[in-house]
Amino acid sequence: MATTRTKTAKDRPSYRCTECGWTTAKWLGRCPECQAWGTVEEYGAPAVRTTAAGRVTAAAVPIGQVDVRQAKARSTSVPELDRVLGGGLVPGAVVLLAGEPGVGKSTLLLDVAAKAARPDHRTLYVTGEESASQVRLRADRIGALHDDLYLAAETDLSAVLGHLDAVKPSLLILDSVQTVASPEIDGAPGGMAQVREVAGALIRASKERGMATILVGHVTKDGAIAGPRLLEHLVDVVLQFEGDRHARLRLVRGVKNRYGTTDEVGCFELHDEGITGLADPSGLFLTRRDEPVPGTCLTVTLEGRRPLVVEVQALTVDSQIPSPRRTTSGLETSRVSMMLAVLEQRGRISALGKRDIYSATVGGVRLTEPSADLAVALALASAASDTPLPKNLVAIGEVGLAGEVRRVTGVQRRLAEAHRLGFTQALVPGDPGKVPAGMKVTEVADMGDALRVLPRRSRADAPRGEDVRR
């Protein structure tokens, strides 16, 4: 009787994705890991290899004897960027800056390249998306010309490495990593294999030369950084460049930083002459008026560790359709809907459910933290009753579904910023801590206490359908 031999694990074929390296026991037309088509190929079982001990490059020393001067940050001459980086660029550090197209990444980095250049620290700006003449025109417009700033337009990795040997820069800026390709790697520029190879080669060059490197990265439709996730793990710092293309404000947030904290935010203003850092950006988010207007309320938000005074606006009008409109700009729609429900149920303002409601922030800033709930609720209540809030008032606090006003972090820092800008009144949750001298702070426990700041109005003066409860 013939016997059949069962295939062992070594005999079975294995399949691997050539883009991301994902392995499987059977062939698939599409890689489940990176979603690439036609990249899963059969490969043999890997041979078992052992690595013998080799010669060390540098002897291990006690950690207290390590020279820390090599990791000292050098300023980029752009204070707002230095704030996010933790003091500046460390020699040998690799920074990944990502943002949507047209947000101003190239403008910011060209300005950084010119300000960081000096005779003993050359800067090399490599562009793969534009020609050298196009970059020169932008440099003329924003005043980013310097004798020690070198410019090259290349899309070949070997050519970029050749420029490093010729220029010997202290700072390399590559715009962008998705446009450069290596001829030794199969695949189009921007593919996962190419991005991984280009980033790896530049990271090795940066560490060997002690050269700081800034890589520009693209983002996907969801706002995530394009390319393999390995790219974010390889670099030392990951920065996110944010901003509405129709507004002047731009924010640089730290997502990862091996040399500092990630709770700092840099503020910039984009204009026709270039991009400028904003040491005090609160003025962009306020509307200066002689008299208060119904439907407006001020709050203090924390962007990282920086307090910013922001104005929230609301408008309510009679609806002409069966389903009233709910439109928001700069605010989370879900949070605004929650505040409408709290006002109707806990504040006894019944007119809101039958009216069109529009809410927005001033200056293009986006409020996502719950500390703005109280300001949003008061702005909506002020718009519904057509009654302005007291002048120079700020409201800080998270509002729960039961109508309670909850405590938030950094109340003292928020109050200090509001006091610095001249605001004299504040509504805050209980136990705010030390209050700035000369500032009247009112502690509120729930929405009933908060709504008492609205001037008293008779029922006849209130809009039709509103249940005034003052």
N, C-alpha and C positions, 0 to 999 in steps of 0.2 A: 504494500500500500504506500502510495506516494505521500509524502508529508509536505506541507506548505509552511514556509517560514513567515512569521509575522514581522512586519516592518517595525523597526525600532524608531525612536525619535530622531536618531541621526540619519536614518534612511529617508525619512519623509522630507519632501521639499518645503522650503520656507520662502516667504515672500516679504519684500521690504519696499517701502516707498522711497524713491530716489530724492524726493524733495525734503521730507521731514524725518526720515529714518524709522518710521513706524513699521513694526513687523507683525505678521499674521501667518497662520498656518494654511490659509487658502487664498487663492487669487481673487481680487476685487477690482472692478473697473474704476472705482473712485476711492481715494484714501479717506477713511472716516476721520482722521486726525486733522489734516490740512485741507481737505475738500478738493484736492487736485485730481484731475482725470488722467488716466493712462500713465500714472507714475509708479504703480505697484508692479515690481518685477521679481522673478524668481532668483534666488541666490543660494549657494551651497552653505552647508553647516559650517560655521566659523571654527577654525582650528584653535585648539587650546594653546595659548601662549603664556609664557611667564617672562617677566621683566627682571633682569639681573640688576643688582645695585651698580650704579655708575658714579662718576666723579661729580661732586657737588660744585655748584657755581660760586657759592659763598658759604662760609662756615656759620653755623648757628651760634648766636651770641645771646646773653641774657637780655631780656626785653628792656631793661633799664639802660642798656648801653647803646640802643638803637638811636641813630641820629635823626631827630625829628625835623631838622631844618630842611630836609629834602621834601617834606610834605607841607611846607608852609605855603599858604595861598597867596597868590599875587593878584592885586586888584585889576579889574578890567576897565577901570575908569568910568564905569557906568554903575552908580551906587545902587540903583534898584535891582540890577542883575546880581551885584555882589551880595545884596541882602538875601536873595534866594539861594545863591551858591554857598553861602556860609562864610563870606569874606572875600571870595574871588576864586580864580582858577588855580588848582594845584598842579604843579608840573607832572606830566604823565597821566593826568586825569582825562577820561573820555566822557563827554557830555552828549546826551541825545536830546535834541529839542524838536518837539512834534507839535503840529498845529494844522488847522484847516487851510486850504489854498486861499491866498489873498489876505490872510490875517495880518501879515507884516513880518514874517520870520526873516526873510532875506534883508529887509530894511533894517531890522534890529541888529542882525549879525554883521552887516556891512558897517554899521556905525560902531559896533564893538570892535571890529577888526581895525578900523582906523584909529580909534582911541587907545587901543592896547599896543599898537605898533610903536617902536622906538628903536634907536640904532642898535642897542644890544639885545633887543627882543623883536625879531622880525615876525611878520604875520603873513601867512599864505592863505588866500581865499580861492578855493577851487569851486567853480560852478559847472554843473553838468546839465542844467536846465536852460541856461541863457548863454548868449555869446558874451565875449569879453567887452564888446562895445556897449551892449545893453547894461551891463553892470557898471561900466564907466559913466554912463548917463545918469544912473541912479546916484552914484557917488558924487557927481557934480551937483545934483539937486539937493542932497542932504549934507553936503560939505564933508564927505568922508574920503578925503584925499591925503595921502601921506607917503613920503619917499620910501618908508620901510614896510609898506603894504604891497604885497605882490599878488597879482591876479593871474589865474590860468583857467581856461575852459577845456576840461578834459572829461571823458567818459570811460577811459581805460584805466584799470587799476595799476597796471605796470607803469603807465605814464605818470600817474599821481605819485607813486613811490619814487619815480625819477625826479620829480620836482622837489620832493623832500630832500634828496641828496644834493640837489643844486642850490636850493634856497637856504636850507638848514633853519627852518622857522622854529620859533618858540610856541607859536599858536597856529594850528591848522583848522580851517573852517571848510567843511565839505557840504555843498548844497546841490543835490541831496544824496543820501546813501543809496536811494533806489535807482538813481540814474547811472551809477558806475558799475561796471561789470569786469570780471576777470576772464581773459581768453582761455584759461585752463579749465574753467568750469562750464559745463553745459547748462543751457537755459538762458532765457531772455533777462535783460536787466530788470531788477525789481523782484525777480523770483526769489523764493526762500533760500535756495542754494546759493544764489549770487549775493544776496544781502548778507548771508552768514559768512561767506568767504571774504567779502569786501570789509565788513566790520571787523572780522578777526584779524585781517592783515593790518588794518590801520591801528587796532588796539595794540598789536605786537610792536608796531613801529613807534607808537606813543610811549609805551613803557620803556623800550630800549633807548630812545632818544631823550626821555624826560620832557616830551613835548605835549602840551595840552591840546586836546582835539575836541571840536564841537561838530557833531553830525546832525544834519537836518533830516527829519523823518516825516513821511506822509502819514495821514490818518485815514481810517476807513469811514464808511458812511455812518457808523455808530459812534464815531469819535475816538475809537481805540487806535493805538499806534499800529501801522501796517507792518507786515513782515513777521518773521518767526518770533515767538515770545522769548526765545533764547537771546535775542538782541538786547532786550531790556535787562536780562540777567548779566550779560557780559559787560555792559558799560557801567561807569561809576555813578553817574548822575543822570536822572531822567526828568526833564522839564516839559511842562505842558503850556503851550501858548494859546490863550483863549481870548475871545472878544467877538462882538457883533460887527460884521463888516460894515454896517451902516452907522455905527457909533464910533466915537473917538477913543473910548477906553479900551486898553489891552491889559491883560493880567498874565503873569508868568508864575505858575505854581510848581512847586517841587513835589514830584511823585516818589522819587528815590534819590537819596543823597548819602554817599558813604563818608562824606567829610563834614556833614552838618545836619541840621534838622530839616524836616519836610513841612513844617507848619508856618513857613514864611511865604509871603506873596509880594511880587513886584508889580507896581502899577506904572503904566506907560500911557502916553497920549499920542495917537497917530494923527499927523496933520500933513499939509502939503509939503512942508520943508523937511519932513522926516519923522522921527519918533523921539519923544522926550520923556524922561523919567519924571514921575510925579511923587515928590516927597510928601505932599499933603493933597490927596486926590478928592477929599470930601466935597470940595466946591463943585465938582462935576455932577454930583448927585442931588444938588439942592436947587430950588428955585427961589430966588430972592424976591420977596414981596413986602410992601409996606403994611398990608393988612392980610390976615389969614383968610383962606378960601375954603368953603365947604368941600369935604371929600379928600382932604390931604392930612397926612400924619407923618411924623418923622420918627425914625428908629435908628439904632446903632447896631450894625452887624460886625462880626469879626471875620475878616479874611485872613486866615492863618492866625497870627497874633496881632494883626493890625486892626484897630477899630475904625470903622467908616460910618459916617452919618449919612443916611439914605432917606429920601422922601418917597413915600408910598401915596399913590393917587387912586381915587375911585370915583366913578360916575354912575348914577342910576337914572334911567329914563323910562317912561311908560312904553311897554312893549306893544308892537303892532302885529305880532304873530302869536299863535297859540303857545309855542314853546319859547320862552324868553332866552335871549342870548347870554352867554357867559364867556367873556373874552379876557384873557390875561396876557401881560407882556412883562417878562422879568420876574414873574411869580409862578410858583407851582400851582397848576389848576386844582389839584386835589386839596391843597392847603386852603385855597380861597373858598372852595366848596364847603370844607369843614367849618370855616369861620361863618359862612352864610347860615349853615344849619345851627350853629351855636347861637348866633344872634337871633334867629327866628324862635328857637325853642327856649333858650335861657334868658335872652334879652327882650323877649316879647316884641320883636320888630317884625310884624307880619307882612309888611309891604314888599320885602325883598324878593319873595318867591314869585311875584307877578310882574317884575320889572326887568328890563335889560340892564346888565351889570358889566361894567368895564373897569378893570383894575390894571395898574402898571407901576413901574418904577421909573425914576428920572435918571437920565444919563447912560442907559444901557446896562446898568449893573443887574445881576441876577441874584435874587435872594432865595436861598435854599434852607437856611437854618431856621429852626422853630422859634427863635427869639423874636422874629418879625410878626408872629401871629397877632399879638396885641395891637400893633400898629395897623395891620391889615383890617382887623375887626373894627377899630375906631374909625378908620377912614371910610369903611363901608357904612357904619352907623351915621357918621357925619354927612355922607352923601345922601343917605336915605332921608334924613331929617332936614337936609339943606341948612345945617347949622355948623359954622366953623368951630374947630377946636381952639382952645386958648393959644395965644401967640407964644413962640419959644418953648413949645412942649415937645418932649420926646417920650415914646412909649417902648418899653422893653419887657418882653415876657412871652412864654409859651402858654397857649390856651388849650386846655383839655376839653373833651367832649362834654364833661359835666359842667363846664363853664368856669372851672378854677383856673387861676393864673399861676403857672409853675415857675420855679426858679430856673435860671440859665447860668452858664459859666461866664466869668469875666465881667460881672456887673460893675465892679469898681472901675475897670479900665474903660468900659463903655461910658459911664457917667463922667469920668475925667475928660474924655474926648468931647462929649457934648458940652461940658462946661467950658472947655478951651475955645470952642467955636461960638460961645455966647448964649447958649441955651440955659434958661433959668429954672425950668420946671421939668419934672420927669415922673412918669408912672412906672413903677417897678414892682416885682413880686416882694414878698415879705423877706425881712432880714437882708438888706442890700449891702451891709457892711459900712465902711467909712464913706461918708458923703462929702463931695467937694464943698468948701465953704462958700456960702452965698447962693447955693442952689437948693430950691425947694423940691424935695423928693417925697412923693406920696406912695405909700405901700397899698397895693390892691390885692384882695384875696380872690375875687371872682369878677366876672364880667359886669355884674350889678354895680360893684364899686367903681369899675373903670368907666362905665357909661355915665356916671355922675359928673364927669368933667365937662360934658356937653352942657351948654347953657339951657336953663329950663325954658320949655316952650309949651304953650297952651295946646290943647287937643285940636282947637280950630285952626291953628297955624300949621299943624303937621300935614304932610302930604296925605292924600286920600288913601285909606286902607292901612295906615300905620297906627299901631297901638303904642302911644307914647307912654313910657313908664319912667318918670324921672322923680 
